[in-house]
Amino acid sequence: MSNHEADRLRVISAALKHTLTWAEAGQQLALSERQVGRLCARVRSAGNRGIIHGLRGQPSNHRLNPGLLEKAVDIVRLRYHDFGPTFANEKLLERHGLRLSVPTLRAGMIKAGLYKPRKYKAKHRAWRERRACVGELVQLDGSDHDWFEGRGPRCALLVFIDDASSRILWAEFITVEDTWRLLESTKSYLLQRGRPLAFYVDKDSIYKVNRQATIDEELRDAQPITQYTRAMNELGIEVLCAESPQAKGRVERGFKTHQDRLVKELRLAGISDMRTANRFLREVYIPGHNARYAVEPANASDAHRPLLKTHKLDGILSVRTERVVANDYTVRLSNRFFQITEQQPVRVKPKDKVELETRLDKTIHIKLNGTELVFMELPERAHKGVYATRKPAIAIPKPTQYKPSKNHPWRNWKPQNKQREKIASQTTPC
């Protein structure tokens, strides 16, 4: 009997002795008069044990069916041995129709040695309030990982996640996280969602130039920017660089989940190529992930802005390089030579600085002050410089070695000990 039940028994005994009325006893015990009457009847018939609840020591009505936990642990051992308790519990209900609570399955997996609990050391982080609307701040990052567990090529997952709602707005598997693939994925995102107010990225060289400004840039009071940042600036999208990975924790923590859950979902679905995996992302994984982890934003309005007619994505989402027109009106880029024709919409002179656009379809466009020029690609190098021609090296014959004959005087010469001859000449016989 607990202390609480002992105190209750004292009040019920006083009610049985008529020193307290049922109303007074109920007021002390915070019970109704009818419940006090029931307790009095139970104590009168069963003695002091009547104060104890009748279900104590009895099996719970919500207990698991015998053998259900053992069956679930056997399935986890056979098919989901590297799954966590929460994810394994979802698959048991989804694929096998077994309904258990996560703590129960977790205890069973720990006992069977299928799961080892981990201790997380608490770290102090400053709290940052979420943005109010969807599209105000979109966190962008990529993760290179063995997503197909050796069944397919190693690739990277690029994710656009909203800061206000933790909703994945776009995700795509790419071969490598570089400027070209990033521009292609951003184009798909812009065509589907529109223009967000800002992208939140890390300090990778794709997003930020990690060098000092040149003298020419300092004279023009211009900071060096990357091709991706330049393209986003033309679209009116701000690119913000985080000072630490924890600053853009939505996307960073998301990769920890994806590297666990997405890898196993791809394994269960039998997917081992990027094309099928991207379709699985859009049709299955992202809707399920957002339904489980996304939250409602503080403001229901969408901050994405539509693309305007003046936004020529093919020209904006390109790699631009500045070149100087040679005296023969040719321009060189990556060992490719382009001849600027005579008829042009604007006047072109040698030494003019033109801009070469390499677009996503790998086509080249040459512009002078925003006006596109007419040109043709030369099949081979236009000319060879004087200093590029090298004369063939003159072959210098190797000197022949002279071998003396057998009767040469050099072979008959023998060294003499001059010191011995000097001593012999100075010594007289006795």
ABEGO torsion letter per residue (X at the ends): XBAAAAAAAAAAAAAAAGABBAAAAAAAAGBBAAAAAAAAAAAAAAEAAAABBAABGBBBAABBBBGAAAAAAAAAAAAAAABBAAAAAAAAAAAAGBBBBAAAAAAAAAAAGABBBBBBBBBBBBBBBBBABBGABBBBBBBBBBAAGGABBBBBBBBBBBAAAGBBABBBBBABBBAAAAAAAAAAAAAAAEBBABBBBBABAAABBBBBBBAAAAAAGBBBBBAAAAAAAAAGBBBBBBABAAABAAAAAAAAAAAAAAAAAAAAAGBABAAAAAAAAAAAAAAAAAAAABBBBABABBABBBBBAABBAAAABBBBBBBBBBAAGBBBBGGBBBBBBABBABBBBBGBBBBBBBBAAGBBBBBBGGBBBBBBBBABBABBBAAABBBBBBBBBBBBBBBBBAABAAAABBBBBAAAAAAAAABBBX
